[in-house]
Amino acid sequence: MRNVKYRSLIVLIAGIALVSVGLYGCFTVKYSFTGASIAPNVKTVFIDLFNNRARVVNPTLSQTFTEKLKDKFGQYFSDDT
C-alpha cells in the first residue's frame, strides 16, 4: 500500500513538472529588432493611429498611446539636423 502511494506521488510530481515545462514556453514573449536599420537619408516617420480592439475599451487609450509613441520618436528624430 505504501509503495502505491509513493509511486502515485512520484507520477504526480513528474506530471506537474512536465506540464510546467510545457507551459513555460507559452507564457514567454520575446521581441527582437536586431537586423533592422533605417537608411540615413530618411527624414520623416509617419505613425498612424493605433486602433484599440479590446472588449473593455478605455476611450482615450488609442490616442494616448499614439501620441506617446510620436513623442518618443520625436526625442530621437528632431528637425534640428
N, C-alpha and C positions, 0 to 999 in steps of 0.2 A: 504493500500500500504506500509506503514511504517513497519507494522508487518511482511510482507512478506520479506522485505529487511533484517530486524533484524533476522528473522528465517533463512534465507539463509546464513547470515554471521555466525551465530552460527553453522550451519551444516558444513560450510566450515572450520571453526576453529577446530571443533571436528574431521573432516576428516583428516585434516593436522596433528593433534595431534596423531591420531591413526596410520597413515602412518609412522610418525616419530618414534613412539614407536616400531612399527613393524620392521622398517629398522635398528633400533639401534642394534639389535642382529646380523644382517647380517654383520655389519662392525666391530664387536668386535672379536679380535683374542687373544686367551689365550693359553699359553703354560705352562705346569707344568711337572716337572721332579721329583716330590715327589714320594717316594716309591721305587725309583731305587737305586741300590747300586752296587759298583764294589768290587768284592772279594779282600781281602788284598793280595792274592798270585798272582794277575795279574801283570805281569812285562812289557808287551808291549801293545801298542794300534796301530791298523792299520787304517789309514784314506785313503780311495780310492779317486780318482779324482772325484770331483763333475761335473756332466755334465750340461752345460747351454743349455736349450732347448728353450730359448726365441727367438722370431722372429727377434728382433733387437739385435744382439749379439755383445757384447764387446769381442773381440778375446782373451783377457787375463783374463777375469773375472773368469773363472773356475780355472785356475792355481793359480791366486792371492788369491782367496777365500780358496782354499785347503791349500796353503802354510800358510796363516794367521791362519787357524784352527789348523794346525800342530804346529805352533809356540805357540799358546795358550795352547795346550795340553802339549807342551814341558816345559812351565813355571810351570805346576803343577806336571808333572811326569818327574823327571830328573834321570839320571843314577848315581847320587851321593849316592843313598840309598842302 
